[in-house]
Structure formats: C-alpha cells, structure tokens
Amino acid sequence: SWVWRAPPPGPVWEEENFQGKRCEFVVECPNIMERGFQKIRSIKVENGPWVGYEYPEHQGQQFILEKGDYPCYQAWSGNSSYRTEHLLSFRPIKCANHTDSKMTLYECEDLQGRSFEICDDYPSLQGMGWCSKEVPSIKVNSGVWVGYQFPGYRGYQYIFERDRRQGEYKNYTEFGTQAHTNQIQSLRRVQH
C-alpha cells in the first residue's frame, strides 16, 4: 500500500544564524534532545511545510515552518509578541493543494450555530464580516490553515489540518496545547 513520506525539511542548527551542531530528519521528531541537542535555534526548510513546537512531544506554542530560512526565533514567530527562542519538536504537514483550501467557521462550540465558509486568506476576520473576536469551532473541509490570535497574522498560531481530527476542532482546547481562549482574528492558507 502507498505510504506518504515527508521529504526532509532541511538542516536544523543548535544556534542562531545556522551555527553550531546541525542535523536533518525526514520524519517527525518528538524530542530533539533525544538526538543529543539542547535546542534548535535556526532552520532551513527546503521542503515544507512543517510545524515546530516550543516543547517536546508537540506541546506548547506551535509555529508553521514553510519553505525558507529561519536564522533566529523572530523569523518563525513573525509578528507574535511571544518569545519562543528555540524549538524542541517537529512534525511534517501533509498538505493539500493550496488552491483548494476550504474552512467553515461556527459561532458556537461543537460545530453548531451559524456558519461561514472561507476559501481565501483573511488578515482580519472582523473586516470580512465575522462579528466576533472569537471562533468557537472550526471544520477544515480541505487544506491546511493557520489561525492567529490577532488581526494581521499576529499572536499565537494554531495549525488547522484536514488530515487531523477529521478536520474538526470542536472547541479551543483542540486548537493546541497553548490555547487558553477561542480568540482567532486572522486566518491564512498554508503555502507549500
């Protein structure tokens, strides 16, 4: 049977600016410390996308790692006001076609209440007519998305995938281990 294999993301380094000890991996890495590293502080993603996590076992803040260079934490945290200066676990994303990404937002938990389907990037959900700063539940119909706590793709990042949880995120505790609220104010499709 056919098995999807992630291409290698490219090298990762223990220090900023591609310095210090380096390694590559081709499958998920639940704990970089088990490979003899203290931390990862710079990354070159040659084949993506991947998700990097603040803590081992895919815990804590999550950061989308699309194709490109990440010489320091500011490169992966982007406009986030949260400092996560190193990453300790990684996993690949099996990504659907970027041009065929659809997601449904619901006004209540458990995919209930009025819904709104989106298939494009939205730097401000309220600017496109969503009447709240909160998104209580989400159904990913296709593709992979990143939701952000604030407008303009800022704040905590949450990765939403069709291929995880059957695409259903019924309340904010399913958004990620760092999620303490259902506040999402911008969304974009993952590039690959």
Sequence and secondary structure as in RCSB ss.txt:
>XXXX:A:sequence
SWVWRAPPPGPVWEEENFQGKRCEFVVECPNIMERGFQKIRSIKVENGPWVGYEYPEHQGQQFILEKGDYPCYQA
WSGNSSYRTEHLLSFRPIKCANHTDSKMTLYECEDLQGRSFEICDDYPSLQGMGWCSKEVPSIKVNSGVWVGYQF
PGYRGYQYIFERDRRQGEYKNYTEFGTQAHTNQIQSLRRVQH
>XXXX:A:secstr
           EEEEGGGEEEEE  SS BS GGGGT S B EEEESS  EEEEEEGGGEEEEEEE SEEE SHHH
HHTT SS    B EEEE     GGG EEEEEEETTTEEEEEEE S BS TGGGT  SSB  EEEEEESEEEEEEE
TTTEEEEEEEETTSGGGEE SGGGT TT  S B  EEEE   
